[in-house]
Amino acid sequence: MVTLGQFNQLSHAEAAALLSPCVAIPAWVSELVSARPYAGRQQLLERAHQAASRWQQAELQQALSAHPRIGDKPAGADEHHALSRQEQAGVDAANAPLAEALRQENARYEAHFGHVFLIRARGRSGEQMLQELRRRLHNSPAQETAEALAQLTEITLIRLEGVINA
């Protein structure tokens, strides 16, 4: 974590490296880095939200490349995997019925929508995520894209808040 003042002073490459784990969308990272300096943290967060509001299907697909299935524990050493492990702490790996239900429902979701199920996992239990997964299986493709983009925005902004301190 760095302060906003430190973030404003980083080189372009350093600032981009700091923000990249927030979301696997390089254009979003570049936009935020290029708009520095920020007068306050709220200005940064507003700019981040504004940039995220323009995301479409292409950006969603790009970002999904860095998101594991709910219930899977990513083993990678990079920052994306570390954040995913922390965010999915609500999934009890010892709960075999829950793990199996998540595995089955993830497979149904992926067969239906063609990509992994994306949800803000932080603050949700495994059971809550399973319930949401099942609910969202009834969405149309357009509804699901909108929900997945909203979840991606939440995830990204939470991660950004964890990277840049006031």
N, C-alpha and C positions, 0 to 999 in steps of 0.2 A: 504494500500500500504506500502511496506517495501523497503528498499534499498537492492541492491544486497549483500552488506556486511552483513546486518542483515539476509538475507535469507541464506547465507552461514553458519551463526552461529546457526541457529535454530536447535532444535532437529529434528530427522527424522520425528517424529509424527507431530510436529508443522509445518514443511515445507510441509509435505504431506497435512495437513489440509488447508494450504494456497493455494496450487495448485489444490486441488480437485475440486473446483467450475469451473475451466477452462474447464474441460471435465470429463465426467463420465467413464473414462478408467483408472482404478487403476494402470495398468502396465506402462502406460505413466507417471503418477505421480511418481511412484516408480523409474523409470529410471532417471528422471530428478533430483529427490532428491538424489539418490545414486551417481550421477555423480558430486556432489558438492565437493570442492568449484569451482566456476566459476571465471575466471580471469576478465571477463567483461560481460556486459549485452548481447552483440552480441554473445558471446560464448554460453550463455544460450539459446538465441533465435534460434541459429543454431542447437543446440542439440535438442531442442523442435521440430523444423521442421523436422529434420532427424528422430526422433522417430515417428512422425506423418506420415511420408512418408511410413512407414511399415504397416499402418493400412489397414485392409481388411474388409470384410463383417461382421465378428464377432465383431470387434471393433465398427463398425458403429452401429450395433444393440444395443450394450452395451451403447453407447453414446446417442442414440436416446431416451433412457429411461428417460433422464433428459431434453428433449426438448419438449416444448408444440407446438401445432399447431400454424402456423402463423395466427394471428388475435385473438387467445385466449389470455386472460390476466391471466397468472398463479397467483394463489392466495396464494401459499405456502410462508412460511417465510424463507426458506433456501436460501443460496447464489445463487444456480442455478436458482431459480425462480426470485429472485431479478435481476439478470443479464438479464434474458429473458425479464422481464418487461422493463428494460432500453433499450435493443436492439430493441425491437419492438415499440419503441416510434413513429416511422413513420407511424404506422397503426392508422388511425383516427377512434376511437371507435364510434364517432357520425355519421360516414358515413355509414348509414344502407345498401345502395346498395353494397358498397365495402365489408362490413362485411358478407353479404349474399353470394356474389360471392366467397369470400375466403372460407366460410363454404362449399359451393357446390364443389368448385375445390379441396379443401383439401380432401373431401370425395371421389371424383373421383381418386385423386392421391393415397390415401391409399388403395382403392379397386384394383387399378392397380399394385402398387408396394409393398403393404403389410406393409408399415410403414409411419410415418409422413413425410411430406415434410420438408426438412432442407435447409435453406438458411441463409447466413450472412445478418441479418436484419439491422444491424447498417449502417446508411448512406443511406438506401433505403426507399422510400415511400411505403405505402401499395399498391398503384397501380403498382409500379415497381415489387414488390414481386409477385403480382397476375399475371403480365405478364410473369415473369420467371416461375412461377408454371405452367401456361398454356403451355409454350414452352417445359418445361421438361417432360410434360405428353407424348410427342412424342418420348422420349428417349427409347432405348432398356433397359432391366434391367441392363446390364453391363455398358452401358453409364451412366445410372442414379446412379448406385453405385459409379462410378468414380466421377461424379459431386457432389454427396452428400458428399463423402470423402473430396473432395477439399474444399467444403463449411465448413465442420466440422473443417478442418485444419485452415482455415481463422478465424473462430469463436474462436477457441482455442488459436491461437497466439495473437489475439486482446485482449482476456481476460488475457492472461499471461502478455502482455505488460502493462495492467492496474493494475496488482498485484505487479510487481517487478519494482522499479524505478532504474535509473542508479546509 
